């Protein structure tokens, strides 16, 4: 008889069982070691693959910014109010003043490389509109065009900061009024040319309507003439047939006077009646032929009238605007467009101006002024200012193999794993690779940057635990410990399912690996289910 001993062992990922079988030889006292099997359970639940590494939070490295010095008025580019080192700069703040004019900081990826004015358009204008909108100023539609609404928003921004926006001179205003008058006159001339064409078109439409009516009337007249022609033909055929019948009757009676139908003939001798009937037949034929010719002529006249009316209608419909009217319209349109362009150019020169030196776009805000070589009286072109982000970023390294599994934008978490502080912050991967590349000792690793959100400043320089989830199964996935996975005789993956003293090999496919477990699903009948025991280790 075989004795069985079962041992309960604790292990991560579930409870394992250790089963020992004692053979009869062992029971008899003979020296034989028991065969021991260590098993684990098939579990149902989420298997998550997570990259775990360590990282250190720090502020972004300071970046040097250069002041633009172009000024439309040619004012001196001398610093009159320097930047304050250590100050935090939000969107819409003044970084410093150059000749008592502001350098306003706005958020945007595109640097401003030109002076802006009314009528200008482009992606830099759209970026400006987005900044103004974020600051609460109404710009209407963000369409990349600097119109009056955007200009009003710019003026309001300057006013709230305590500055006047740069506007036009008196001479520029006078030139603008002249350009407006010329544009208005050119517009009136264009409307007059359009009106002349509209009048011609209306007149043409009236003539087309009359010609259409005439075509309809000609068609009706032709239909009537053809109807009358058919009626005359019918009557002619009837009259000729009657005259022919009379001639035939008299001729028959001359041959058979005793015939019954001859009783209707009386009076003149039959020879005389036959001659009179022949004469009447000829006269009837001549009269009917004349009538038919007359009707044929009437039909031909109606057809000619209809053809003329249709030709006139087609000519009216295909008529083009007279050359003199078309030429006048084209010239008026060209003059109006030229006047509008001149007016647009003038407005751009005489409306509100935004010098390139007064707007500084920075990709991410807020920023902190780390250092500044920009004192009062210094030329703006010689100033150097270093800004750094106020956000803490976590720098960590992962293996090149792990780096291939992740991408910017993926979720990540960081935490301090001290026993008294297990606070976790969720963020996202900001970048893969970059500054802080691996040293010789970890040349196979890649630097990753994590944006953890609102990380406490007290964590700067600490070693943090970084977790980057890569993949996860559905909650209903089956999994086994990695140690339960093996290969059968043909080199295919399998698990050994233990049921009492029976052990069955089940072929499986594998999926996500994480936490010491691997996702599996059977690929043959029989399979496995949650709660089944699978073999981990067997030893004698």
VOVEX-34051 format. One record per residue (C-alpha): residue in one letter; y, x, z; residue number from 0. Coordinates in pm, 1 decimal, decimal comma, padded with zeros to 6 digits, always signed. Layout:
BEGIN
a;Y;X;Z;NUM .
...
end
This chain:
BEGIN
x;+00000,0;+00000,0;+00000,0;0 .
x;+00353,0;+00116,2;-00077,3;1 .
x;+00620,8;+00107,4;+00192,9;2 .
x;+00987,8;+00056,0;+00093,1;3 .
x;+01286,2;+00178,9;+00294,3;4 .
x;+01638,5;+00054,6;+00207,3;5 .
x;+01953,3;+00242,8;+00316,1;6 .
x;+02309,8;+00107,6;+00290,6;7 .
x;+02569,1;+00366,4;+00181,2;8 .
x;+02945,3;+00324,1;+00153,3;9 .
x;+03125,5;+00448,9;-00156,8;10 .
x;+03443,8;+00386,8;-00349,3;11 .
x;+03415,8;+00109,7;-00603,7;12 .
x;+03152,5;-00095,9;-00417,5;13 .
x;+02852,2;-00074,8;-00188,6;14 .
x;+02567,4;+00138,1;-00307,3;15 .
x;+02205,0;+00093,9;-00200,9;16 .
x;+01957,5;+00376,3;-00141,6;17 .
x;+01595,6;+00268,3;-00176,2;18 .
x;+01296,8;+00490,5;-00087,9;19 .
x;+00941,7;+00409,5;-00184,9;20 .
x;+00663,3;+00561,3;+00037,0;21 .
x;+00342,1;+00597,8;-00156,3;22 .
x;-00005,1;+00544,3;+00000,2;23 .
x;-00047,8;+00918,6;-00004,9;24 .
x;+00255,5;+00958,4;+00213,7;25 .
x;+00129,5;+00684,2;+00449,8;26 .
x;-00199,4;+00867,1;+00489,6;27 .
x;-00016,7;+01164,7;+00623,4;28 .
x;-00035,9;+01374,6;+00315,8;29 .
x;+00276,1;+01582,8;+00251,9;30 .
x;+00475,3;+01388,3;-00018,7;31 .
x;+00850,5;+01333,1;-00036,1;32 .
x;+00968,6;+00974,5;-00106,2;33 .
x;+01140,1;+00889,4;-00440,3;34 .
x;+01501,9;+00788,4;-00366,3;35 .
x;+01722,7;+00573,4;-00593,8;36 .
x;+02099,5;+00539,1;-00537,5;37 .
x;+02241,4;+00225,3;-00701,1;38 .
x;+02574,3;+00052,0;-00744,0;39 .
x;+02678,7;-00297,5;-00845,2;40 .
x;+02815,3;-00422,8;-01177,1;41 .
x;+03160,8;-00562,2;-01093,1;42 .
x;+03385,0;-00813,9;-01266,6;43 .
x;+03759,9;-00745,0;-01265,7;44 .
x;+04043,6;-00541,5;-01411,2;45 .
x;+03982,4;-00177,1;-01498,1;46 .
x;+04311,2;+00007,7;-01538,4;47 .
x;+04358,7;+00350,9;-01694,8;48 .
x;+04654,9;+00523,3;-01533,6;49 .
x;+04802,2;+00870,5;-01577,8;50 .
x;+04885,9;+01009,0;-01232,9;51 .
x;+05109,9;+01311,1;-01195,1;52 .
x;+05397,9;+01434,5;-00980,7;53 .
x;+05766,2;+01453,3;-01062,8;54 .
x;+06101,9;+01546,1;-00919,6;55 .
x;+06419,2;+01329,9;-00937,4;56 .
x;+06751,0;+01487,3;-01030,7;57 .
x;+07081,4;+01394,2;-01185,2;58 .
x;+07122,2;+01443,1;-01559,3;59 .
x;+07251,8;+01785,3;-01657,3;60 .
x;+07631,0;+01786,4;-01700,7;61 .
x;+07754,6;+01758,0;-02058,8;62 .
x;+08080,9;+01900,4;-02182,2;63 .
x;+08314,0;+01663,0;-02365,3;64 .
x;+08588,9;+01765,5;-02604,8;65 .
x;+08918,8;+01582,5;-02625,7;66 .
x;+09031,8;+01463,0;-02969,2;67 .
x;+09389,0;+01575,5;-03040,2;68 .
x;+09494,5;+01386,8;-03355,8;69 .
x;+09806,8;+01178,7;-03293,0;70 .
x;+09977,6;+00956,3;-03556,1;71 .
x;+10322,4;+01004,9;-03405,8;72 .
x;+10294,0;+01381,5;-03373,3;73 .
x;+10355,1;+01366,8;-02998,5;74 .
x;+10283,2;+01680,9;-02795,5;75 .
x;+09918,8;+01703,6;-02688,7;76 .
x;+09984,2;+01823,2;-02334,0;77 .
x;+09797,3;+01700,1;-02028,7;78 .
x;+10025,8;+01508,7;-01791,8;79 .
x;+09762,6;+01352,5;-01560,4;80 .
x;+09443,0;+01559,7;-01520,9;81 .
x;+09096,3;+01417,9;-01448,8;82 .
x;+08984,7;+01395,5;-01086,5;83 .
x;+08668,2;+01598,4;-01022,8;84 .
x;+08399,0;+01399,3;-00842,2;85 .
x;+08538,1;+01066,7;-00956,6;86 .
x;+08302,4;+00805,3;-01102,9;87 .
x;+08410,0;+00674,8;-01444,7;88 .
x;+08319,2;+00318,6;-01545,5;89 .
x;+08368,0;+00157,0;-01885,4;90 .
x;+08736,3;+00084,5;-01941,1;91 .
x;+08861,0;+00355,8;-01700,5;92 .
x;+09124,3;+00616,3;-01791,8;93 .
x;+08974,6;+00966,1;-01782,2;94 .
x;+09308,3;+01147,9;-01797,1;95 .
x;+09653,5;+01120,7;-01958,0;96 .
x;+09787,0;+01331,9;-02246,0;97 .
x;+10165,7;+01319,3;-02279,1;98 .
x;+10161,3;+01003,4;-02063,6;99 .
x;+09915,8;+00836,2;-02301,3;100 .
x;+09567,6;+00730,8;-02176,6;101 .
x;+09225,3;+00859,1;-02276,1;102 .
x;+09019,3;+00542,9;-02225,3;103 .
x;+08642,5;+00573,7;-02176,4;104 .
x;+08420,5;+00315,2;-02347,3;105 .
x;+08044,2;+00301,1;-02391,5;106 .
x;+07897,7;+00369,9;-02735,3;107 .
x;+07679,8;+00608,0;-02932,2;108 .
x;+07925,1;+00666,8;-03219,6;109 .
x;+08215,7;+00902,6;-03152,7;110 .
x;+08554,4;+00784,2;-03276,0;111 .
x;+08656,6;+01015,4;-03561,0;112 .
x;+08962,1;+00838,7;-03705,7;113 .
x;+09274,8;+00649,2;-03608,8;114 .
x;+09218,8;+00272,2;-03621,6;115 .
x;+09460,8;+00001,6;-03728,5;116 .
x;+09471,1;-00363,3;-03836,5;117 .
x;+09244,8;-00430,7;-04132,1;118 .
x;+09012,2;-00135,6;-04069,6;119 .
x;+08640,1;-00206,8;-04063,2;120 .
x;+08316,6;-00022,9;-03998,1;121 .
x;+08052,3;+00043,4;-03732,2;122 .
x;+08306,1;+00218,4;-03508,2;123 .
x;+08515,6;-00100,0;-03503,6;124 .
x;+08205,1;-00307,6;-03422,0;125 .
x;+08128,2;-00068,9;-03135,0;126 .
x;+08485,3;-00107,2;-03008,8;127 .
x;+08452,8;-00487,8;-03025,9;128 .
x;+08128,7;-00474,7;-02826,0;129 .
x;+08294,7;-00263,9;-02555,4;130 .
x;+08594,2;-00497,0;-02534,2;131 .
x;+08361,8;-00796,2;-02513,0;132 .
x;+08164,3;-00637,2;-02226,5;133 .
x;+08493,0;-00581,7;-02044,0;134 .
x;+08571,6;-00954,0;-02074,1;135 .
x;+08821,0;-00946,9;-02361,7;136 .
x;+08780,1;-01203,7;-02640,3;137 .
x;+08732,0;-01045,1;-02982,5;138 .
x;+08589,1;-01348,5;-03162,7;139 .
x;+08294,8;-01256,3;-03379,8;140 .
x;+08172,9;-00895,7;-03356,9;141 .
x;+08203,2;-00839,4;-03732,1;142 .
x;+08318,7;-00476,8;-03748,8;143 .
x;+08669,5;-00576,4;-03869,3;144 .
x;+08982,5;-00504,1;-03670,0;145 .
x;+09168,7;-00832,1;-03704,0;146 .
x;+09441,3;-00995,4;-03500,5;147 .
x;+09200,3;-01120,4;-03230,0;148 .
x;+09060,0;-00772,6;-03172,4;149 .
x;+09413,6;-00628,5;-03177,6;150 .
x;+09515,6;-00877,4;-02905,4;151 .
x;+09214,3;-00768,9;-02697,3;152 .
x;+09314,8;-00402,2;-02735,4;153 .
x;+09671,8;-00483,0;-02632,1;154 .
x;+09538,9;-00666,8;-02324,7;155 .
x;+09320,6;-00368,4;-02229,9;156 .
x;+09615,7;-00129,8;-02255,7;157 .
x;+09835,6;-00369,2;-02058,7;158 .
x;+09583,3;-00401,8;-01775,9;159 .
x;+09567,9;-00022,5;-01755,3;160 .
x;+09947,4;-00001,1;-01733,6;161 .
x;+10019,6;+00121,3;-02088,1;162 .
x;+10181,0;-00016,1;-02401,7;163 .
x;+09972,6;+00000,8;-02720,2;164 .
x;+10125,4;+00193,4;-03009,0;165 .
x;+10301,8;-00046,8;-03248,2;166 .
x;+10503,1;-00029,2;-03575,7;167 .
x;+10855,3;+00111,9;-03630,5;168 .
x;+11150,9;-00096,9;-03763,5;169 .
x;+11117,0;+00050,6;-04114,4;170 .
x;+10746,7;-00032,0;-04113,8;171 .
x;+10821,0;-00388,2;-04006,6;172 .
x;+11071,0;-00426,6;-04295,9;173 .
x;+10818,7;-00291,8;-04546,9;174 .
x;+10559,5;-00530,5;-04407,2;175 .
x;+10790,0;-00830,5;-04457,3;176 .
x;+10850,4;-00725,0;-04820,0;177 .
x;+10477,5;-00690,7;-04880,4;178 .
x;+10418,5;-01034,7;-04726,2;179 .
x;+10681,1;-01191,9;-04957,5;180 .
x;+10527,3;-01028,7;-05264,9;181 .
x;+10180,0;-01138,1;-05162,4;182 .
x;+10302,8;-01495,1;-05107,8;183 .
x;+10473,2;-01499,9;-05450,4;184 .
x;+10162,3;-01361,4;-05620,1;185 .
x;+09954,7;-01627,6;-05447,4;186 .
x;+10187,5;-01904,5;-05570,3;187 .
x;+10166,0;-01771,5;-05928,1;188 .
x;+09788,0;-01771,6;-05905,6;189 .
x;+09788,1;-02130,6;-05780,9;190 .
x;+10015,3;-02228,5;-06072,4;191 .
x;+09775,8;-02065,1;-06320,9;192 .
x;+09483,6;-02243,0;-06157,9;193 .
x;+09674,9;-02570,4;-06178,3;194 .
x;+09730,8;-02527,3;-06554,1;195 .
x;+09357,7;-02472,6;-06605,8;196 .
x;+09276,3;-02768,3;-06380,2;197 .
x;+09510,8;-02992,4;-06583,1;198 .
x;+09348,4;-02880,7;-06908,0;199 .
x;+09004,8;-02943,3;-06758,0;200 .
x;+09109,1;-03291,4;-06642,9;201 .
x;+09245,5;-03373,3;-06989,1;202 .
x;+08929,9;-03237,7;-07141,1;203 .
x;+08725,9;-03453,6;-06907,4;204 .
x;+08918,7;-03763,9;-07022,9;205 .
x;+08856,4;-03682,4;-07387,7;206 .
x;+08489,6;-03625,1;-07315,0;207 .
x;+08472,1;-03967,1;-07148,5;208 .
x;+08632,7;-04135,0;-07451,5;209 .
x;+08405,3;-03948,8;-07692,5;210 .
x;+08100,6;-04047,1;-07484,6;211 .
x;+08205,4;-04413,5;-07507,5;212 .
x;+08249,6;-04382,2;-07884,0;213 .
x;+07900,1;-04237,1;-07918,0;214 .
x;+07758,1;-04529,9;-07722,7;215 .
x;+07948,6;-04777,9;-07942,2;216 .
x;+07834,0;-04605,2;-08262,2;217 .
x;+07473,3;-04620,2;-08143,0;218 .
x;+07510,1;-04994,6;-08074,4;219 .
x;+07664,1;-05051,2;-08421,2;220 .
x;+07378,7;-04860,0;-08584,9;221 .
x;+07121,3;-05063,7;-08393,8;222 .
x;+07295,3;-05385,6;-08507,7;223 .
x;+07310,9;-05272,2;-08872,9;224 .
x;+06942,6;-05182,4;-08870,0;225 .
x;+06858,1;-05522,5;-08716,7;226 .
x;+07057,7;-05704,4;-08985,1;227 .
x;+06891,3;-05494,7;-09252,5;228 .
x;+06549,0;-05597,7;-09126,8;229 .
x;+06652,9;-05963,7;-09121,8;230 .
x;+06786,9;-05952,0;-09480,1;231 .
x;+06468,1;-05784,4;-09597,9;232 .
x;+06260,5;-06054,1;-09430,9;233 .
x;+06464,4;-06332,6;-09588,8;234 .
x;+06457,4;-06169,7;-09932,0;235 .
x;+06081,7;-06136,5;-09918,3;236 .
x;+06053,6;-06505,5;-09820,8;237 .
x;+06284,2;-06627,9;-10101,2;238 .
x;+06111,9;-06420,6;-10369,4;239 .
x;+05772,2;-06537,6;-10247,2;240 .
x;+05882,0;-06906,4;-10273,0;241 .
x;+06017,8;-06856,7;-10627,5;242 .
x;+05697,6;-06682,0;-10731,8;243 .
x;+05491,3;-06971,2;-10588,6;244 .
x;+05694,8;-07223,5;-10797,4;245 .
x;+05636,0;-07024,9;-11118,5;246 .
x;+05263,6;-06997,9;-11043,6;247 .
x;+05232,1;-07379,3;-10981,1;248 .
x;+05402,8;-07476,3;-11306,9;249 .
x;+05197,2;-07222,9;-11506,4;250 .
x;+04874,3;-07361,5;-11355,1;251 .
x;+04973,7;-07719,5;-11439,2;252 .
x;+05034,0;-07625,6;-11800,5;253 .
x;+04671,2;-07519,1;-11814,2;254 .
x;+04533,4;-07811,3;-11605,6;255 .
x;+04776,4;-08101,5;-11614,0;256 .
x;+04526,6;-08324,0;-11433,2;257 .
x;+04519,3;-08104,0;-11121,5;258 .
x;+04619,9;-08282,7;-10804,3;259 .
x;+04904,4;-08040,6;-10720,7;260 .
x;+05065,2;-08122,9;-11059,1;261 .
x;+05153,7;-08472,2;-10935,6;262 .
x;+05452,9;-08318,2;-10760,3;263 .
x;+05599,1;-08206,7;-11092,7;264 .
x;+05800,8;-08475,8;-11273,6;265 .
x;+06100,6;-08500,1;-11497,4;266 .
x;+06147,2;-08231,4;-11757,7;267 .
x;+05856,0;-08105,7;-11958,2;268 .
x;+05651,0;-07840,4;-11785,9;269 .
x;+05755,9;-07576,9;-12039,6;270 .
x;+06119,5;-07641,5;-11950,2;271 .
x;+06042,7;-07634,1;-11577,8;272 .
x;+05852,2;-07304,8;-11621,5;273 .
x;+06149,3;-07140,3;-11790,6;274 .
x;+06386,8;-07266,6;-11523,1;275 .
x;+06150,9;-07137,6;-11251,5;276 .
x;+06127,2;-06794,2;-11417,1;277 .
x;+06506,4;-06778,0;-11439,1;278 .
x;+06537,2;-06877,6;-11074,4;279 .
x;+06287,1;-06607,4;-10971,1;280 .
x;+06485,0;-06336,4;-11150,1;281 .
x;+06810,8;-06457,6;-11001,9;282 .
x;+06657,5;-06456,8;-10651,5;283 .
x;+06533,6;-06100,7;-10696,2;284 .
x;+06878,9;-05984,1;-10809,4;285 .
x;+07051,9;-06158,5;-10518,8;286 .
x;+06809,7;-06016,0;-10259,4;287 .
x;+06831,3;-05665,8;-10406,2;288 .
x;+07212,4;-05680,9;-10380,2;289 .
x;+07186,7;-05798,6;-10019,3;290 .
x;+06948,6;-05516,8;-09930,5;291 .
x;+07172,4;-05256,6;-10094,9;292 .
x;+07465,8;-05388,9;-09896,6;293 .
x;+07274,2;-05362,0;-09569,6;294 .
x;+07146,9;-05011,9;-09656,3;295 .
x;+07509,2;-04908,0;-09710,2;296 .
x;+07606,6;-05060,0;-09373,9;297 .
x;+07327,0;-04867,9;-09198,0;298 .
x;+07429,7;-04542,0;-09368,0;299 .
x;+07791,8;-04596,4;-09262,0;300 .
x;+07678,5;-04659,3;-08900,9;301 .
x;+07462,8;-04345,2;-08903,6;302 .
x;+07755,8;-04139,3;-09034,8;303 .
x;+07986,3;-04281,6;-08770,4;304 .
x;+07733,7;-04196,3;-08495,0;305 .
x;+07687,2;-03840,6;-08625,5;306 .
x;+08066,0;-03786,5;-08630,0;307 .
x;+08099,9;-03922,3;-08274,4;308 .
x;+07816,8;-03699,6;-08146,9;309 .
x;+07963,7;-03394,4;-08315,9;310 .
x;+08302,6;-03467,4;-08159,3;311 .
x;+08142,8;-03508,0;-07814,1;312 .
x;+07951,0;-03179,9;-07840,6;313 .
x;+08266,8;-03001,1;-07954,1;314 .
x;+08458,3;-03133,3;-07654,0;315 .
x;+08180,9;-03042,2;-07411,1;316 .
x;+08152,6;-02688,4;-07546,1;317 .
x;+08525,6;-02624,9;-07559,3;318 .
x;+08653,5;-02320,0;-07364,1;319 .
x;+08976,4;-02286,9;-07172,7;320 .
x;+09250,9;-02191,2;-07417,7;321 .
x;+09301,1;-01815,0;-07441,5;322 .
x;+09662,1;-01828,7;-07319,8;323 .
x;+09561,4;-02020,5;-07003,7;324 .
x;+09263,2;-01788,3;-06934,5;325 .
x;+09474,9;-01475,5;-06983,8;326 .
x;+09746,4;-01612,4;-06755,2;327 .
x;+09492,1;-01685,7;-06483,8;328 .
x;+09333,4;-01340,5;-06505,5;329 .
x;+09672,5;-01167,3;-06483,4;330 .
x;+09777,4;-01385,4;-06188,0;331 .
x;+09449,0;-01310,3;-06007,4;332 .
x;+09488,6;-00936,0;-06061,6;333 .
x;+09847,7;-00948,2;-05934,4;334 .
x;+09745,4;-01145,7;-05627,0;335 .
x;+09460,8;-00903,2;-05546,2;336 .
x;+09691,3;-00604,7;-05584,1;337 .
x;+09953,6;-00767,5;-05361,7;338 .
x;+09688,1;-00850,6;-05100,3;339 .
x;+09562,6;-00492,3;-05099,9;340 .
x;+09915,3;-00361,6;-05056,4;341 .
x;+09971,6;-00607,5;-04773,6;342 .
x;+09643,5;-00507,5;-04608,2;343 .
x;+09735,4;-00141,8;-04632,2;344 .
x;+10082,0;-00211,7;-04495,1;345 .
x;+09945,8;-00413,3;-04203,5;346 .
x;+09706,1;-00130,7;-04119,7;347 .
x;+10002,3;+00105,7;-04108,3;348 .
x;+10240,0;-00124,0;-03923,9;349 .
x;+10017,1;-00315,3;-03683,0;350 .
x;+09875,9;-00196,7;-03353,0;351 .
x;+09735,6;+00155,8;-03373,9;352 .
x;+09451,0;+00317,4;-03182,1;353 .
x;+09481,9;+00695,8;-03202,5;354 .
x;+09153,0;+00882,8;-03208,0;355 .
x;+09284,6;+01078,4;-02909,1;356 .
x;+09307,0;+00768,2;-02686,3;357 .
x;+08949,6;+00635,2;-02702,9;358 .
x;+08643,1;+00832,7;-02592,4;359 .
x;+08299,6;+00680,3;-02649,7;360 .
x;+08020,9;+00796,8;-02414,8;361 .
x;+07658,6;+00695,2;-02470,6;362 .
x;+07575,4;+00591,9;-02112,6;363 .
x;+07805,6;+00484,2;-01829,8;364 .
x;+07896,0;+00523,4;-01549,5;365 .
x;+07941,4;+00900,6;-01541,4;366 .
x;+08067,5;+01144,2;-01280,9;367 .
x;+08330,1;+01413,4;-01342,5;368 .
x;+08144,6;+01728,6;-01240,8;369 .
x;+08411,4;+01979,9;-01331,5;370 .
x;+08733,7;+01997,5;-01529,4;371 .
x;+08946,4;+02274,0;-01669,2;372 .
x;+09236,8;+02045,9;-01756,0;373 .
x;+09549,0;+02101,6;-01548,3;374 .
x;+09896,7;+01955,5;-01590,2;375 .
x;+10078,9;+02122,1;-01879,2;376 .
x;+09758,7;+02252,7;-02040,2;377 .
x;+09706,2;+02180,5;-02409,3;378 .
x;+09444,9;+01910,2;-02456,8;379 .
x;+09272,9;+02122,9;-02720,0;380 .
x;+09202,2;+02388,3;-02454,0;381 .
x;+09068,7;+02151,0;-02187,9;382 .
x;+08699,6;+02140,8;-02093,5;383 .
x;+08552,7;+01853,6;-01893,2;384 .
x;+08190,7;+01821,7;-01780,8;385 .
x;+08041,3;+01479,5;-01713,1;386 .
x;+07701,5;+01385,5;-01576,8;387 .
x;+07520,7;+01055,9;-01544,5;388 .
x;+07518,3;+00894,2;-01201,6;389 .
x;+07162,0;+00778,9;-01257,8;390 .
x;+06872,6;+00970,4;-01108,7;391 .
x;+06602,8;+01060,1;-01360,3;392 .
x;+06250,9;+01178,9;-01270,6;393 .
x;+06106,7;+01475,6;-01458,2;394 .
x;+05729,4;+01521,3;-01461,2;395 .
x;+05461,8;+01683,6;-01676,6;396 .
x;+05143,4;+01545,3;-01831,6;397 .
x;+04870,1;+01706,2;-02038,3;398 .
x;+04909,2;+01710,4;-02413,7;399 .
x;+04612,7;+01475,4;-02438,4;400 .
x;+04781,1;+01227,5;-02202,6;401 .
x;+05112,8;+01265,0;-02384,9;402 .
x;+04943,8;+01136,1;-02700,7;403 .
x;+04866,5;+00810,0;-02518,0;404 .
x;+05221,8;+00724,9;-02409,0;405 .
x;+05554,0;+00642,3;-02574,0;406 .
x;+05918,0;+00592,0;-02466,4;407 .
x;+05974,7;+00246,0;-02325,6;408 .
x;+05636,0;+00219,3;-02150,8;409 .
x;+05634,5;+00120,0;-01786,7;410 .
x;+05607,4;+00376,5;-01507,7;411 .
x;+05640,7;+00380,4;-01130,1;412 .
x;+05742,7;+00645,9;-00878,9;413 .
x;+05686,3;+00654,8;-00505,7;414 .
x;+05713,0;+00878,6;-00202,7;415 .
x;+05359,6;+00911,5;-00067,1;416 .
x;+05457,0;+01017,3;+00285,2;417 .
x;+05270,9;+00828,0;+00554,1;418 .
x;+05586,0;+00665,3;+00688,2;419 .
x;+05740,4;+00571,5;+00350,7;420 .
x;+05539,0;+00417,1;+00068,9;421 .
x;+05824,7;+00257,6;-00125,4;422 .
x;+05758,9;+00226,2;-00499,8;423 .
x;+06017,2;+00189,7;-00779,0;424 .
x;+05928,4;+00053,3;-01121,6;425 .
x;+06096,0;+00200,2;-01428,2;426 .
x;+06016,9;+00310,2;-01780,0;427 .
x;+05955,1;+00624,8;-01981,5;428 .
x;+06286,4;+00750,9;-02115,4;429 .
x;+06170,3;+01048,9;-02319,6;430 .
x;+05868,1;+01266,6;-02395,1;431 .
x;+05935,3;+01638,7;-02437,9;432 .
x;+06276,3;+01804,8;-02407,7;433 .
x;+06443,1;+02025,8;-02149,3;434 .
x;+06225,3;+02164,0;-01873,0;435 .
x;+05942,3;+02265,0;-02103,5;436 .
x;+05625,2;+02395,8;-01947,5;437 .
x;+05599,5;+02749,1;-01820,9;438 .
x;+05322,4;+02992,4;-01919,3;439 .
x;+05108,5;+02862,9;-01633,2;440 .
x;+05110,1;+02507,7;-01768,7;441 .
x;+05155,1;+02565,9;-02141,6;442 .
x;+04920,7;+02278,5;-02222,1;443 .
x;+05149,1;+02026,3;-02048,6;444 .
x;+05440,9;+01820,5;-02180,7;445 .
x;+05757,6;+01721,0;-01994,0;446 .
x;+05823,6;+01347,6;-01959,1;447 .
x;+06141,1;+01183,4;-01828,1;448 .
x;+06123,8;+00857,0;-01633,7;449 .
x;+06416,5;+00623,9;-01567,8;450 .
x;+06322,1;+00473,2;-01230,1;451 .
x;+06618,8;+00237,6;-01204,8;452 .
x;+06808,5;+00235,3;-00874,2;453 .
x;+06646,2;+00533,9;-00704,8;454 .
x;+06787,8;+00638,4;-00363,4;455 .
x;+07004,0;+00951,2;-00374,9;456 .
x;+06813,2;+01083,7;-00072,7;457 .
x;+06509,2;+01132,2;-00295,3;458 .
x;+06675,8;+01407,6;-00500,5;459 .
x;+06451,8;+01715,0;-00511,9;460 .
x;+06151,4;+01544,8;-00348,3;461 .
x;+05803,7;+01554,8;-00499,4;462 .
x;+05717,3;+01200,8;-00607,2;463 .
x;+05394,0;+01041,6;-00714,0;464 .
x;+05427,2;+00916,7;-01074,2;465 .
x;+05197,3;+00652,8;-01221,5;466 .
x;+05198,3;+00561,6;-01592,8;467 .
x;+04963,7;+00272,2;-01681,7;468 .
x;+04806,7;+00338,4;-02022,2;469 .
x;+04554,0;+00056,2;-02069,3;470 .
x;+04397,3;-00230,6;-01874,9;471 .
x;+04113,8;-00474,8;-01933,0;472 .
x;+04107,6;-00851,5;-01893,3;473 .
x;+04027,8;-00983,7;-01543,3;474 .
x;+03682,0;-01086,7;-01663,6;475 .
x;+03574,2;-00739,8;-01776,0;476 .
x;+03248,5;-00592,0;-01644,5;477 .
x;+03245,7;-00233,4;-01515,6;478 .
x;+03012,6;+00021,1;-01361,1;479 .
x;+03074,5;+00358,6;-01192,9;480 .
x;+03097,7;+00644,5;-01439,2;481 .
x;+02782,2;+00792,1;-01283,4;482 .
x;+02580,7;+00487,8;-01396,5;483 .
x;+02643,8;+00559,9;-01761,9;484 .
x;+02383,3;+00768,5;-01943,4;485 .
x;+02218,5;+00819,2;-02282,9;486 .
x;+01886,2;+00682,3;-02400,8;487 .
x;+01634,9;+00877,8;-02608,8;488 .
x;+01831,2;+00812,7;-02930,3;489 .
x;+02156,3;+00937,6;-02781,6;490 .
x;+02310,1;+00591,6;-02732,6;491 .
x;+02496,6;+00488,2;-02416,3;492 .
x;+02297,5;+00283,9;-02165,2;493 .
x;+02277,0;+00179,1;-01801,8;494 .
x;+01959,8;+00135,3;-01599,0;495 .
x;+01945,8;-00207,2;-01429,9;496 .
x;+01738,6;-00210,6;-01110,3;497 .
x;+01562,7;-00532,3;-01010,1;498 .
x;+01334,1;-00467,6;-00714,5;499 .
x;+01084,3;-00211,5;-00832,8;500 .
x;+01166,7;-00281,5;-01197,7;501 .
x;+01415,7;-00060,6;-01389,6;502 .
x;+01539,8;-00178,3;-01731,2;503 .
x;+01744,1;+00028,3;-01980,3;504 .
x;+02029,8;-00175,7;-02130,9;505 .
x;+02236,4;-00044,0;-02420,4;506 .
x;+02610,1;-00089,6;-02365,7;507 .
x;+02942,8;-00025,3;-02535,1;508 .
x;+03225,3;+00123,6;-02330,0;509 .
x;+03598,3;+00061,3;-02307,8;510 .
x;+03875,3;+00142,5;-02060,3;511 .
x;+03806,5;+00413,8;-01801,0;512 .
x;+03998,3;+00420,1;-01472,5;513 .
x;+03949,9;+00454,7;-01097,3;514 .
x;+03605,5;+00611,9;-01137,1;515 .
x;+03475,7;+00309,1;-01329,0;516 .
x;+03421,8;+00233,3;-01696,8;517 .
x;+03440,0;-00101,1;-01876,0;518 .
x;+03101,6;-00193,9;-02032,5;519 .
x;+02953,6;-00480,7;-02229,5;520 .
x;+02590,0;-00517,6;-02340,1;521 .
x;+02507,5;-00486,8;-02709,5;522 .
x;+02153,6;-00622,4;-02693,5;523 .
x;+01977,2;-00926,9;-02553,4;524 .
x;+01909,6;-00941,3;-02183,2;525 .
x;+02232,1;-00762,1;-02098,3;526 .
x;+02395,4;-00726,8;-01761,2;527 .
x;+02602,8;-00947,1;-01534,5;528 .
x;+02832,8;-00911,0;-01237,8;529 .
x;+02629,7;-00837,9;-00924,6;530 .
x;+02347,0;-00655,4;-01104,1;531 .
x;+02241,6;-00323,0;-00954,4;532 .
x;+02255,3;-00018,5;-01177,3;533 .
x;+02098,6;+00318,7;-01110,9;534 .
x;+02325,5;+00609,9;-01020,7;535 .
x;+02089,8;+00881,0;-00893,4;536 .
x;+01714,1;+00910,0;-00870,3;537 .
x;+01552,8;+01195,2;-00677,6;538 .
x;+01211,9;+01272,5;-00537,2;539 .
end
